[in-house]
Amino acid sequence: MAQSSKTPEIGVVLGDPRLPYPYAVDNRFGYEEIEAVRQLKTSLAELEGYHFTFYDDHERLIDDLRSDKPDLVLNLCDTGFRNDWDLERNIPAFLEMLGIPYTGADPMGISLGTDKAIVRALAVSLDIPVPNETFVDLTADPLTLPTSFPSLIKPNGGGGSFGITENCVVHDAAEAHTYLQWLARQNLYPPEAICQDFLTGDEYTVGMIGNPASGFTVLQPLVIDYSRLGSDLPPILTHGSKADPDSPYWDKLSFQQAELDDVTRGQMVDACAKLFKRLGFRDYSRIDFRCGADGVPRLIDANTNPTWYWDGKMAMMASWAGYSYADMLRMILEAALARSGAHR
């Protein structure tokens, strides 16, 4: 790809469908992942003024990018290098070494954003409401237990609700110890967990596209509807709700456009802008909140490089704001090109 081309040459980096995919229950890319790529290619073809080349063979990835450098990489490899989540930050690290600008967070932003305890600590320093929390080293003996109940236990690192099941909401020390022992056997890296107040109010997510220097487009916030869940299941986003069609959560949850008063919406958007800048996020993000009994939204997660699928939360929120899926992809590209100064 010639850097002097008048048309920006965009390399699209994706997960590798040839390799195992540990996040999926059957350890491979399935219909959802294949359809997401098909929809992506169809929508990118609608964007005028760009030329796209797709890279999904991780055995050849570095050599291919080195030999034919694009002007910018649309980094959609949220599976990690070789589909290893622990190597998600390696993709932008490779691109940094090759001198290729790219969309989304750099390795430091990914590292910070995936450490929930650090995100919470930074939020506290910014006066953003958070749930009470206990940090747990899963290699310790004895294990640290939560100080109040009910408590929600989840891995401190990673994403995609991995390690979150219907049993993660615990009501006493015995249940907490059992779940922490189970997490300790899951080969988490790092082997860390957090225990948070189990918040039972509305759960929101806020999507933003842009950067602090140029400003943000705030998408229409989303609220999760748990009303179809059985009363015996805690209202949470489990790993099964995202990856396992046999899970009781799989088809029971729905996502709705949130109806918010100006004050609540403003508080969450302000919190998102502060966290985006403090965590070093770039180009787009999705940040999650849940209300306590007092109705105050508390930060529960910050997602750098959130799911880009055509039917994912970001695309859904963009559609409510009047943007097509292709529009959303274009906005992310434009934000990255403006920030990086690529193809000037």
Secondary structure, 3 states (H helix, E strand, C coil): CCCCCCCCEEEEECCCCCCCCCCCCCCCCCHHHHHHHHHHHHHHCCCCCCEEEEECCCCCHHHHHHHCCCCEEEECCCCCHHHCHHHCCHHHHHHHHHCCCECCCCHHHHHHHCCHHHHHHHHHHCCCCCCCEEEEECCCCCCCCCCCCCEEEEECCCCCCCCCCCCCEECCHHHHHHHHHHHHCCCCCCCEEEEEECCCCCEEEEEEEEECCCEEEECCCEEEECCCCCCCCCCCCCHHHHHCCCCCCCCCCEEEECCCCHHHHHHHHHHHHHHHHHHCCCEEEEEEEEECCCCCEEEEEEEECCCCCCCCHHHHHHHHCCCCHHHHHHHHHHHHHHHHCCCC
